[in-house]
Amino acid sequence: MKGLELLLLLLFLKDVSAQWNVWMPRDISAMTNSCVVIPCSFTYPSGIRPYRGVHGIWYFGHPYPQLFPPVVYKSRTDIVHESYKGRSRLLGDLTQKNCTLLIKNVGEELSGRYYFRADLGGANIYTFPDFTNLQILNQPNIDVPEEIVSDLSLDLTCYVPDNCPDMSPEIHWMYTDYLPDPVFTPDTVEESNTAVLSSTLTFTPKPMHNGQLLGCRVHYPNTTFVYERLISLDIKYAPRTVWVNVSQEVMEGSSVVLHCDVDSNPVPTITWYFGDKELMSETASNSSLHLDNLTPEEEGVYTCIGDNGYGNMNTSMYLAVNFPPREPWINESLTAVEGSSVALKCTSRGNPMPTLTWLKDGELVGTITAEEGSVLELHEITPQTDGVYRCLAENEHGRASSSLNITVEFAPILLDDSKCTIVREGVQCVCIASGNPEPSIEFHLPDLNITINNSNNRFNYYTHSDGYTSTAIIKLQDKGERGNNGDTAVHVHCSISNTYGSETIRLELQQEKKYMMAVIVGTIGGVAVIAFIIAAVRYVGHNNKKENGNPGQDVGSKVENPSMFYSAVKKDKQSLRKKVLKTELLGSKFNSILEEGTGDDSDYQSVGPIAGMERQELNYAALEFLHGRHREGGFRRADGDGSDYTEIKAK
């Protein structure tokens, strides 16, 4: 098989050698100010015999003479384009079909295509269409991989052409001191009769090397020609740091901005999460999350995740939202039975966590706790447990409270003020009891075998309730009601009862002297006040007579409306009655009740401890004017002696 391939190749070469053909590198390069050798060989048909030798011409830019391309080299003459004077020289032997060209001191203006034209004399002239593209470089080339990934081995190769026989370059790497264990490998590559000198730098890059500079430096010994090329490393790496705000505290209703910076290459996609909920996402190296009008529900963990395809990384922070305590949740108002136990629960939210305090009627009860919930346990409940209980939640930002009412139900209790007292025309008995539900009160007269529990004309039963306290009053008006013996001993029993119990007790009779003394003192005081009023009336009448100079004029002349004057005196009488009543009841707590039972002078109310005694008071004072004044100023006498007088009647 190999023999067949070799035979075919020889036949092809033989055929080619019989035609016009040229070989030269398609591309070749050289550093500025250096030289370049363009290798070249050609063939022509074997039947052609050169006439007067073999000549050749190198053109720049175009292969056709009629376009007048610049002549680089011409073997017949030294006439060349001025750009190539002293620069170009033929190194090959045209008779040996070698057309190799040397160009010295090349510059960028010489970059372009070069064509060769063979001249064998006469009509045997042929311009080859093939060309060499000369590239003049002012810096070496560095072969950089399309992608450089962190922590993976990297090879960087620096290339420089080595096509000048008079000058041989040297390659050095720059800025490699910070690289981890760099390895340098020199090499020379020859291809198509062109040479390239290279140096390969091998190391393992890290994220810290991203953006760092590396350089390849080319120097031609014994010259001042130095060429350099710098590159910036683009190291791809997964996010290695994600920075966010430190955890912080903010006030409810305020605003906050959370920042996130991610160090990665390429730029990551940054996503903000609140718990498991995605809030926002954008492709950037940093991102800001704006939170406005914060609520306690927005307190929690906020996480920033950076992902760039090479990896991901996240960092979280805690945002605390401070707020004053919310209205505490407590039990509903309740009713408890004396002797039982209850537990009052209170919970409240706030940040910082509020302290919980139990208050009863404004006074501290229990202990102050700094927990989410507080339980106030009340054992062996008594009537004194009854009241308003308030749970107060406090923190540094405010306070809130909730209240409940505990109603204690208990058996009735007879109070110490229950008793019988002697009043003016009988005995008044008062029974006072406290209980819940409101106790009912009955009186029993064992001597008469009578039970009193409603109002009647005989006993003047009266009852009054104030909260848990009930008061009942009866009035024994006749001596026959005082007992079968007719003595002053009163046998009155008071019975109190409600759902939880009952009790009966005999009411004791209080001492009599101090009450009778009050009656006497009150009566004397009343008489003294009436006497003062009479004297005042007579004084006024006497003065009126003097002022008018008419001895026959009486008080009626000064009082145009006698009925109005009488009314004023009557009002003074009523005020006096109330003073007398209060005097009789000195030391008693039921003055208000008794005063409410006092009617006008014409009606007798049998409600109150002294209702039977009011008939002994001075009921009214009357001023009767026997003579009225005529409009003409005359007088009319009512009796024989003709004297005027004022009479005070006591009924």
C-alpha positions, 0 to 999 in steps of 0.5 A: 500500500505504501509503495503504491502511494509513493509511485503516485506521488512521483508521477504527480511530481513529474507532471508538476515539474513539467508545468509552470509552478512556484512554491513559497510560504503562504504567510511569513512574519518578521519583527520590525527592524529585523530581516526576513527570508522568503523561501522560494522555488519554481519550475517551468516546462521541461521543453523550454530552453532558457534564452540568455540565462534564467532571470526573475522579478519580485513584485509587491502588491500585484503580479501583473506588470501592466499594473506597475506594481513596485519592483522588490528585486530584478535580476537583470538590473538593479532598478527597484522601488525606492522602498527596497533600495539597499534592503532586498537581495536574492539569496537563491540561484535562479538557474537552480530554480531557487528564488529565495528573497532576503529583505532587511530592515523591514518595517510595517510599510512592507507588509503585504503580498509578494509575487515572483515572475520567471523570465527565461528569455523571449516569450518564456515569461511567466508570473506565478499567481501564488504569493507570500503574505509578509506580516511585520510585527512590532510585538510578539504573539501570546497564545491565550486559551479561550477560557482560563478557569481557576485551579486548572493548569494553564499553558501560555505560549509566546511566539516570535518569528525566527526567519532572519539568519543574521539575528536570532531572538531570545524570549523572557516572561515578565511579572511571573514572580507572583505566580505559583510554581511557574514552569518555562518551556522553550521550543522552535517550530519550523513549518514550510521553511519558516521558523517560529521561536516559542516559550511556554509558561505553565502554572495553576491560576487562582482567583487572586490572579484574575486581572493580573498582568503577564508579559512576553519580552523578545530581545535580539542580542547585540542589538537594541531591538526589544519587543514586549507584549502584555496580557491581563489574565481573565480567570474564571472562578465561582463566587468566592465571597458574598458580602451583605449587611450585618444583621441589624435592628430597625423600627416598624414603619421605617425603611432599609436598604440591604446590600450584596456584593459578590466576588466572582468571574464572570459577573454573577446573577444575584438573587435575594430571598426572604426565607424561601421566597424569592424577592428579586434577581439581577445580573450584576456584581452587586445588588441592593434590596429596598424595603419600605414601611417595614412590618413585624412580618418582614422580620427574619433571615434575608439571603443573597445568592450569587451564581455565575455558572462556575459555582454559587455561594450565599450569605444571610443576615437577620433583620429585626423589626422592633415595635411596641407591644401589641394589645395583650390577649387575655381570658374573657371576663369570668365568674368564679365561686368562692373557694375555687381557683382560676388561672389568668393567661396573658400573651403579647407580641413586641420586639424587644420581648415585652415584660408582662405585669398583672395589676388588680385595681391598679395594684401589682399582683403576681410577678413581672415576667419577660416571656411571651406569656404570663399566667396568674394563678388565683387559689382559694378565691375570696370575695376580695378577689373580685375586681378588674385585672389588667395585663400590662405589656411594656418594652422600650418602645411603648406599652399596651394593656388589656383588662378583664373582670372577675366576678366572685359569687359567694354566700351572703354575709351579714354586716356589722351595721345590722341592728335595731334602734329606738326612734321617736315612735317605734323601733327601726331595724336595719339588716345589711348583707353582702353576697353574690348573687344579691342576697334576699333579706327577710325579717322574722318577728317570733313574738308575733309569728310574722315574716316580713319580706315585702312592703306594707302599711304596717311595717314599712318594709324598705329595701335597697341594693348597691352592688353586692350589698343589700339593705332592708329596713322595717319600722315597728310603729306600735308598742304592740309590735314590740313584743308580747310583754309590752316592754322595750325588748325587740325580738327581730330576726334577720334572714339572708340567703342566695344560691350559695347559702343562708343565715339567720341572726337576731338583731340587737337593740341599741341604747335609747338615751342618745337618740332621745337626746337628739330628738330633744335637742332637735326640737329645741333648736327648731323652736329657737329658729321659729322664734327668730323668724317671728322676731325678724318679721315684727322688726321689719313691720315696725321699721316700715311704720316708721319710714312711712310715718303712718302709725296705722300701717302694718306689715301687710303694707310692705308686703304686696304679696302676702302669699309669697312671703308665706311661701318663703317662711314655709321653705325655711321650715322645711330646711329646718325639718331636715336639720332636725332629722340629721340631728336625731340620726347623729352617728347613723350611716343611713341619713341619705335614705331617711332624708329621701323618705321625708315628704312635705308637711301635709303627707306622712311617709312611713319609710325611714326610722323616724317616720312616726316621730315627724308628727311631733314637729312644727309643721308650718308657720303662718303669717295672717294679715288682718288688714289689707292696704287699700290702693288709696292708702287707707286702712280697715280695722278688724277689731274694736281696739283698732290695733294691728297684729301678726299672729303665728299659729302652730298646728 
